[in-house]
Structure formats: C-alpha cells, structure tokens
Amino acid sequence: MCYQLVELYSACRCLYYQHAIDRCAAYGRPGHSIQNRTILVGYACHAHSSSHSIKGSRHYR
C-alpha cells in the first residue's frame, strides 16, 4: 500500500509539510489508492500564532 505523510500544525491545521508518496509495487495500477497519513506538529503556524493574531480570536481553519 502506498502512503503519503502530511504534517499539519496542531492548533490551526495549516499545512506544515507534505511528503512525497511512498510507493509500493502496485503504484499506478487501476484500483490502487494512496493512503494519507496525518501527523500534528508544533502548535500554530506563523499566521495563527498568538503574537500575530487578534487577542482572544479563536477562529482557525
């Protein structure tokens, strides 16, 4: 099975890093899918960190 690892900031869920697909022998064959795996990293991205957002704001995507 093919995997793709995606790293998201834990608080706002913004993309931190999307890794290349880890391919298996069945990659590209009809009916074969890629399983996405998500891990949470850090806390919040630059745009959503407390020093750059409106105080008291809880609006995250």
DOLUMDREN-367714 format. One record per atom (N, C-alpha, C, O): residue number from 0; atom name; x, y, z. Coordinates in nm, 4 decimals, always signed. Layout:
+-----+------+----------+----------+----------+
| seq | atom |       xx |       yy |       zz |
+-----+------+----------+----------+----------+
| NUM |   CA |        X |        Y |        Z |
...
+-----+------+----------+----------+----------+
END
This chain:
+-----+------+----------+----------+----------+
| seq | atom |       xx |       yy |       zz |
+-----+------+----------+----------+----------+
|   0 |    N |  +0.0842 |  -0.1179 |  +0.0000 |
|   0 |   CA |  +0.0000 |  +0.0000 |  +0.0000 |
|   0 |    C |  +0.0887 |  +0.1243 |  +0.0000 |
|   0 |    O |  +0.1894 |  +0.1299 |  +0.0705 |
|   1 |    N |  +0.0509 |  +0.2218 |  -0.0783 |
|   1 |   CA |  +0.1236 |  +0.3485 |  -0.0860 |
|   1 |    C |  +0.0757 |  +0.4420 |  +0.0244 |
|   1 |    O |  -0.0417 |  +0.4427 |  +0.0612 |
|   2 |    N |  +0.1687 |  +0.5201 |  +0.0757 |
|   2 |   CA |  +0.1373 |  +0.6162 |  +0.1809 |
|   2 |    C |  +0.1871 |  +0.7542 |  +0.1420 |
|   2 |    O |  +0.2852 |  +0.7687 |  +0.0690 |
|   3 |    N |  +0.1166 |  +0.8560 |  +0.1927 |
|   3 |   CA |  +0.1658 |  +0.9924 |  +0.1821 |
|   3 |    C |  +0.1485 |  +1.0569 |  +0.3184 |
|   3 |    O |  +0.0380 |  +1.0633 |  +0.3722 |
|   4 |    N |  +0.2576 |  +1.1039 |  +0.3725 |
|   4 |   CA |  +0.2577 |  +1.1662 |  +0.5035 |
|   4 |    C |  +0.2389 |  +1.3168 |  +0.4887 |
|   4 |    O |  +0.3071 |  +1.3819 |  +0.4095 |
|   5 |    N |  +0.1444 |  +1.3715 |  +0.5669 |
|   5 |   CA |  +0.1170 |  +1.5147 |  +0.5673 |
|   5 |    C |  +0.1318 |  +1.5634 |  +0.7113 |
|   5 |    O |  +0.0727 |  +1.5067 |  +0.8032 |
|   6 |    N |  +0.2104 |  +1.6677 |  +0.7298 |
|   6 |   CA |  +0.2304 |  +1.7261 |  +0.8622 |
|   6 |    C |  +0.1509 |  +1.8558 |  +0.8718 |
|   6 |    O |  +0.1655 |  +1.9452 |  +0.7885 |
|   7 |    N |  +0.0666 |  +1.8650 |  +0.9743 |
|   7 |   CA |  -0.0165 |  +1.9829 |  +0.9971 |
|   7 |    C |  +0.0143 |  +2.0414 |  +1.1342 |
|   7 |    O |  +0.0485 |  +1.9691 |  +1.2277 |
|   8 |    N |  +0.0016 |  +2.1744 |  +1.1451 |
|   8 |   CA |  +0.0129 |  +2.2375 |  +1.2761 |
|   8 |    C |  -0.1057 |  +2.1925 |  +1.3610 |
|   8 |    O |  -0.2184 |  +2.1862 |  +1.3121 |
|   9 |    N |  -0.0805 |  +2.1618 |  +1.4868 |
|   9 |   CA |  -0.1843 |  +2.1032 |  +1.5710 |
|   9 |    C |  -0.2996 |  +2.1977 |  +1.6037 |
|   9 |    O |  -0.4136 |  +2.1520 |  +1.6123 |
|  10 |    N |  -0.2755 |  +2.3254 |  +1.6221 |
|  10 |   CA |  -0.3816 |  +2.4180 |  +1.6626 |
|  10 |    C |  -0.4681 |  +2.4639 |  +1.5460 |
|  10 |    O |  -0.5908 |  +2.4637 |  +1.5562 |
|  11 |    N |  -0.4067 |  +2.5025 |  +1.4372 |
|  11 |   CA |  -0.4814 |  +2.5626 |  +1.3264 |
|  11 |    C |  -0.5007 |  +2.4686 |  +1.2078 |
|  11 |    O |  -0.5795 |  +2.4982 |  +1.1180 |
|  12 |    N |  -0.4308 |  +2.3572 |  +1.2061 |
|  12 |   CA |  -0.4382 |  +2.2559 |  +1.0990 |
|  12 |    C |  -0.3879 |  +2.3071 |  +0.9646 |
|  12 |    O |  -0.4220 |  +2.2505 |  +0.8607 |
|  13 |    N |  -0.3086 |  +2.4118 |  +0.9649 |
|  13 |   CA |  -0.2441 |  +2.4582 |  +0.8418 |
|  13 |    C |  -0.1337 |  +2.3599 |  +0.8038 |
|  13 |    O |  -0.0769 |  +2.2920 |  +0.8893 |
|  14 |    N |  -0.1047 |  +2.3539 |  +0.6752 |
|  14 |   CA |  -0.0032 |  +2.2621 |  +0.6255 |
|  14 |    C |  +0.1357 |  +2.3049 |  +0.6703 |
|  14 |    O |  +0.1753 |  +2.4200 |  +0.6520 |
|  15 |    N |  +0.2090 |  +2.2116 |  +0.7289 |
|  15 |   CA |  +0.3495 |  +2.2340 |  +0.7639 |
|  15 |    C |  +0.4378 |  +2.1754 |  +0.6544 |
|  15 |    O |  +0.5281 |  +2.2429 |  +0.6051 |
|  16 |    N |  +0.4125 |  +2.0495 |  +0.6157 |
|  16 |   CA |  +0.4920 |  +1.9852 |  +0.5111 |
|  16 |    C |  +0.4160 |  +1.8658 |  +0.4545 |
|  16 |    O |  +0.3560 |  +1.7886 |  +0.5293 |
|  17 |    N |  +0.4186 |  +1.8512 |  +0.3233 |
|  17 |   CA |  +0.3575 |  +1.7364 |  +0.2570 |
|  17 |    C |  +0.4696 |  +1.6554 |  +0.1928 |
|  17 |    O |  +0.5381 |  +1.7031 |  +0.1023 |
|  18 |    N |  +0.4874 |  +1.5341 |  +0.2400 |
|  18 |   CA |  +0.5942 |  +1.4471 |  +0.1923 |
|  18 |    C |  +0.5576 |  +1.3843 |  +0.0581 |
|  18 |    O |  +0.4406 |  +1.3798 |  +0.0202 |
|  19 |    N |  +0.6578 |  +1.3367 |  -0.0120 |
|  19 |   CA |  +0.6361 |  +1.2645 |  -0.1373 |
|  19 |    C |  +0.5660 |  +1.1319 |  -0.1066 |
|  19 |    O |  +0.5702 |  +1.0834 |  +0.0065 |
|  20 |    N |  +0.5030 |  +1.0752 |  -0.2060 |
|  20 |   CA |  +0.4341 |  +0.9477 |  -0.1902 |
|  20 |    C |  +0.5370 |  +0.8361 |  -0.1757 |
|  20 |    O |  +0.6312 |  +0.8256 |  -0.2542 |
|  21 |    N |  +0.5167 |  +0.7530 |  -0.0733 |
|  21 |   CA |  +0.5997 |  +0.6343 |  -0.0534 |
|  21 |    C |  +0.5325 |  +0.5222 |  -0.1327 |
|  21 |    O |  +0.4318 |  +0.4664 |  -0.0893 |
|  22 |    N |  +0.5881 |  +0.4904 |  -0.2470 |
|  22 |   CA |  +0.5241 |  +0.3989 |  -0.3416 |
|  22 |    C |  +0.5489 |  +0.2520 |  -0.3080 |
|  22 |    O |  +0.6554 |  +0.2138 |  -0.2595 |
|  23 |    N |  +0.4472 |  +0.1720 |  -0.3353 |
|  23 |   CA |  +0.4616 |  +0.0274 |  -0.3238 |
|  23 |    C |  +0.4665 |  -0.0313 |  -0.4652 |
|  23 |    O |  +0.4621 |  +0.0429 |  -0.5633 |
|  24 |    N |  +0.4755 |  -0.1628 |  -0.4756 |
|  24 |   CA |  +0.4867 |  -0.2292 |  -0.6058 |
|  24 |    C |  +0.3619 |  -0.2105 |  -0.6921 |
|  24 |    O |  +0.3698 |  -0.2194 |  -0.8146 |
|  25 |    N |  +0.2476 |  -0.1848 |  -0.6300 |
|  25 |   CA |  +0.1221 |  -0.1713 |  -0.7041 |
|  25 |    C |  +0.0928 |  -0.0273 |  -0.7458 |
|  25 |    O |  -0.0147 |  -0.0004 |  -0.7994 |
|  26 |    N |  +0.1842 |  +0.0648 |  -0.7229 |
|  26 |   CA |  +0.1621 |  +0.2059 |  -0.7546 |
|  26 |    C |  +0.1269 |  +0.2236 |  -0.9021 |
|  26 |    O |  +0.1946 |  +0.1702 |  -0.9900 |
|  27 |    N |  +0.0203 |  +0.2990 |  -0.9281 |
|  27 |   CA |  -0.0204 |  +0.3311 |  -1.0643 |
|  27 |    C |  -0.1133 |  +0.2306 |  -1.1288 |
|  27 |    O |  -0.1615 |  +0.2539 |  -1.2396 |
|  28 |    N |  -0.1393 |  +0.1205 |  -1.0629 |
|  28 |   CA |  -0.2294 |  +0.0199 |  -1.1188 |
|  28 |    C |  -0.3740 |  +0.0605 |  -1.0942 |
|  28 |    O |  -0.4037 |  +0.1276 |  -0.9954 |
|  29 |    N |  -0.4640 |  +0.0203 |  -1.1832 |
|  29 |   CA |  -0.6060 |  +0.0531 |  -1.1655 |
|  29 |    C |  -0.6592 |  +0.0021 |  -1.0310 |
|  29 |    O |  -0.6318 |  -0.1109 |  -0.9907 |
|  30 |    N |  -0.7342 |  +0.0861 |  -0.9641 |
|  30 |   CA |  -0.7952 |  +0.0496 |  -0.8371 |
|  30 |    C |  -0.7044 |  +0.0632 |  -0.7160 |
|  30 |    O |  -0.7492 |  +0.0458 |  -0.6027 |
|  31 |    N |  -0.5780 |  +0.0939 |  -0.7385 |
|  31 |   CA |  -0.4855 |  +0.1103 |  -0.6258 |
|  31 |    C |  -0.4948 |  +0.2533 |  -0.5744 |
|  31 |    O |  -0.4949 |  +0.3487 |  -0.6522 |
|  32 |    N |  -0.5024 |  +0.2667 |  -0.4440 |
|  32 |   CA |  -0.5160 |  +0.4009 |  -0.3862 |
|  32 |    C |  -0.3955 |  +0.4354 |  -0.2996 |
|  32 |    O |  -0.3140 |  +0.3497 |  -0.2651 |
|  33 |    N |  -0.3871 |  +0.5613 |  -0.2663 |
|  33 |   CA |  -0.2810 |  +0.6125 |  -0.1799 |
|  33 |    C |  -0.3447 |  +0.6476 |  -0.0462 |
|  33 |    O |  -0.4417 |  +0.7232 |  -0.0407 |
|  34 |    N |  -0.2902 |  +0.5927 |  +0.0604 |
|  34 |   CA |  -0.3438 |  +0.6203 |  +0.1931 |
|  34 |    C |  -0.2698 |  +0.7395 |  +0.2534 |
|  34 |    O |  -0.1474 |  +0.7383 |  +0.2663 |
|  35 |    N |  -0.3464 |  +0.8422 |  +0.2898 |
|  35 |   CA |  -0.2880 |  +0.9613 |  +0.3515 |
|  35 |    C |  -0.2771 |  +0.9409 |  +0.5013 |
|  35 |    O |  -0.3705 |  +0.8932 |  +0.5657 |
|  36 |    N |  -0.1626 |  +0.9773 |  +0.5558 |
|  36 |   CA |  -0.1399 |  +0.9723 |  +0.6999 |
|  36 |    C |  -0.1068 |  +1.1132 |  +0.7447 |
|  36 |    O |  -0.0246 |  +1.1812 |  +0.6833 |
|  37 |    N |  -0.1709 |  +1.1570 |  +0.8519 |
|  37 |   CA |  -0.1513 |  +1.2927 |  +0.9018 |
|  37 |    C |  -0.0902 |  +1.2876 |  +1.0411 |
|  37 |    O |  -0.1345 |  +1.2113 |  +1.1270 |
|  38 |    N |  +0.0117 |  +1.3695 |  +1.0621 |
|  38 |   CA |  +0.0661 |  +1.3864 |  +1.1968 |
|  38 |    C |  +0.0610 |  +1.5350 |  +1.2308 |
|  38 |    O |  +0.0744 |  +1.6210 |  +1.1438 |
|  39 |    N |  +0.0417 |  +1.5627 |  +1.3578 |
|  39 |   CA |  +0.0337 |  +1.7008 |  +1.4046 |
|  39 |    C |  +0.1681 |  +1.7416 |  +1.4621 |
|  39 |    O |  +0.2303 |  +1.6669 |  +1.5375 |
|  40 |    N |  +0.2118 |  +1.8613 |  +1.4253 |
|  40 |   CA |  +0.3423 |  +1.9119 |  +1.4694 |
|  40 |    C |  +0.3262 |  +2.0506 |  +1.5303 |
|  40 |    O |  +0.2296 |  +2.1211 |  +1.5012 |
|  41 |    N |  +0.4200 |  +2.0887 |  +1.6139 |
|  41 |   CA |  +0.4213 |  +2.2240 |  +1.6683 |
|  41 |    C |  +0.2899 |  +2.2629 |  +1.7321 |
|  41 |    O |  +0.2200 |  +2.1786 |  +1.7884 |
|  42 |    N |  +0.2563 |  +2.3888 |  +1.7236 |
|  42 |   CA |  +0.1299 |  +2.4359 |  +1.7783 |
|  42 |    C |  +0.0501 |  +2.5104 |  +1.6722 |
|  42 |    O |  -0.0524 |  +2.4603 |  +1.6262 |
|  43 |    N |  +0.0952 |  +2.6290 |  +1.6326 |
|  43 |   CA |  +0.0237 |  +2.7084 |  +1.5328 |
|  43 |    C |  +0.1236 |  +2.7677 |  +1.4341 |
|  43 |    O |  +0.2388 |  +2.7942 |  +1.4684 |
|  44 |    N |  +0.0781 |  +2.7877 |  +1.3130 |
|  44 |   CA |  +0.1629 |  +2.8465 |  +1.2094 |
|  44 |    C |  +0.1873 |  +2.9947 |  +1.2393 |
|  44 |    O |  +0.1299 |  +3.0510 |  +1.3325 |
|  45 |    N |  +0.2718 |  +3.0550 |  +1.1600 |
|  45 |   CA |  +0.3064 |  +3.1958 |  +1.1782 |
|  45 |    C |  +0.1817 |  +3.2848 |  +1.1719 |
|  45 |    O |  +0.1672 |  +3.3775 |  +1.2516 |
|  46 |    N |  +0.0931 |  +3.2567 |  +1.0782 |
|  46 |   CA |  -0.0270 |  +3.3391 |  +1.0610 |
|  46 |    C |  -0.1252 |  +3.3246 |  +1.1769 |
|  46 |    O |  -0.2023 |  +3.4167 |  +1.2038 |
|  47 |    N |  -0.1237 |  +3.2105 |  +1.2459 |
|  47 |   CA |  -0.2186 |  +3.1856 |  +1.3538 |
|  47 |    C |  -0.1559 |  +3.1871 |  +1.4927 |
|  47 |    O |  -0.2240 |  +3.1594 |  +1.5914 |
|  48 |    N |  -0.0279 |  +3.2190 |  +1.5013 |
|  48 |   CA |  +0.0354 |  +3.2224 |  +1.6334 |
|  48 |    C |  -0.0170 |  +3.3417 |  +1.7125 |
|  48 |    O |  -0.0620 |  +3.4401 |  +1.6538 |
|  49 |    N |  -0.0116 |  +3.3337 |  +1.8433 |
|  49 |   CA |  -0.0714 |  +3.4369 |  +1.9288 |
|  49 |    C |  -0.0082 |  +3.5742 |  +1.9098 |
|  49 |    O |  -0.0746 |  +3.6758 |  +1.9308 |
|  50 |    N |  +0.1170 |  +3.5789 |  +1.8711 |
|  50 |   CA |  +0.1819 |  +3.7088 |  +1.8543 |
|  50 |    C |  +0.1410 |  +3.7791 |  +1.7250 |
|  50 |    O |  +0.1710 |  +3.8971 |  +1.7067 |
|  51 |    N |  +0.0727 |  +3.7078 |  +1.6352 |
|  51 |   CA |  +0.0334 |  +3.7666 |  +1.5075 |
|  51 |    C |  -0.1177 |  +3.7663 |  +1.4834 |
|  51 |    O |  -0.1630 |  +3.8067 |  +1.3764 |
|  52 |    N |  -0.1953 |  +3.7217 |  +1.5807 |
|  52 |   CA |  -0.3399 |  +3.7207 |  +1.5632 |
|  52 |    C |  -0.4044 |  +3.8171 |  +1.6616 |
|  52 |    O |  -0.3401 |  +3.8642 |  +1.7554 |
|  53 |    N |  -0.5299 |  +3.8455 |  +1.6397 |
|  53 |   CA |  -0.6042 |  +3.9351 |  +1.7278 |
|  53 |    C |  -0.6242 |  +3.8646 |  +1.8615 |
|  53 |    O |  -0.6659 |  +3.7489 |  +1.8658 |
|  54 |    N |  -0.5946 |  +3.9346 |  +1.9702 |
|  54 |   CA |  -0.6058 |  +3.8745 |  +2.1023 |
|  54 |    C |  -0.7484 |  +3.8257 |  +2.1263 |
|  54 |    O |  -0.8450 |  +3.8984 |  +2.1034 |
|  55 |    N |  -0.7595 |  +3.7028 |  +2.1723 |
|  55 |   CA |  -0.8898 |  +3.6452 |  +2.2004 |
|  55 |    C |  -0.9530 |  +3.5770 |  +2.0809 |
|  55 |    O |  -1.0569 |  +3.5125 |  +2.0952 |
|  56 |    N |  -0.8943 |  +3.5891 |  +1.9654 |
|  56 |   CA |  -0.9511 |  +3.5262 |  +1.8464 |
|  56 |    C |  -0.9337 |  +3.3752 |  +1.8532 |
|  56 |    O |  -0.8249 |  +3.3268 |  +1.8842 |
|  57 |    N |  -1.0381 |  +3.3012 |  +1.8249 |
|  57 |   CA |  -1.0342 |  +3.1559 |  +1.8245 |
|  57 |    C |  -1.0708 |  +3.1010 |  +1.6872 |
|  57 |    O |  -1.1062 |  +2.9837 |  +1.6753 |
|  58 |    N |  -1.0627 |  +3.1839 |  +1.5837 |
|  58 |   CA |  -1.1037 |  +3.1418 |  +1.4501 |
|  58 |    C |  -0.9874 |  +3.0745 |  +1.3789 |
|  58 |    O |  -0.8939 |  +3.1409 |  +1.3342 |
|  59 |    N |  -0.9939 |  +2.9421 |  +1.3686 |
|  59 |   CA |  -0.8946 |  +2.8638 |  +1.2965 |
|  59 |    C |  -0.9633 |  +2.7933 |  +1.1820 |
|  59 |    O |  -1.0843 |  +2.7710 |  +1.1856 |
|  60 |    N |  -0.8847 |  +2.7571 |  +1.0779 |
|  60 |   CA |  -0.9445 |  +2.6828 |  +0.9689 |
|  60 |    C |  -0.9504 |  +2.5360 |  +1.0006 |
|  60 |    O |  -0.9984 |  +2.4572 |  +0.9191 |
+-----+------+----------+----------+----------+
END
